[in-house]
Amino acid sequence: MKTNSNKRGGVKNAKDNYNKIFEDLVEDEGNLIGLIAYGLYKQEKRKEVVKIKESGRSPAKAEIKRIESVLSNQLETFKDQANELLNVTFEYLIEENKEKIYCQYFRQEDIERLSKRPNFRKRLLENLLFRLIWLVLIGAIGYVIYVNSDTLKAIGEKVAILFF
């Protein structure tokens, strides 16, 4: 049975056995662009290894290191490609589902808006009733002033005498 030990005779820790390229591309667990970029890197690495295998031999460790070295200089390119791929995917998904999103958003918005305001007929009736009451009140005041104009004139003269 093979043990997991390093050259110093101790057991390997996590830092001794990790992928530097992954660490360079993926900043944290939620970094989707980094994860996609790492997938693109692995895809290119695999293509190079497959080319060597198609020639009838297995790649030597030195060849693998050379491939990794060449590809490690292209990490920003992989990130750019991942970003573009993600943007195209989101644009496609939005375009394909635009109508569903639009209908769902506006249905919900309409329901909320309509539930917060009284219906049109009720508001119209209230408005007409208010205007009718206001018209009757103004008419009654005008009638009282017209009928009692002599009385009001006499009251106005008495008030003027008291204050002046």
Helices and strands as residue ranges (DSSP letters): G 14-16, H 20-25, H 32-54, H 61-72, H 75-116, H 120-147, H 149-163
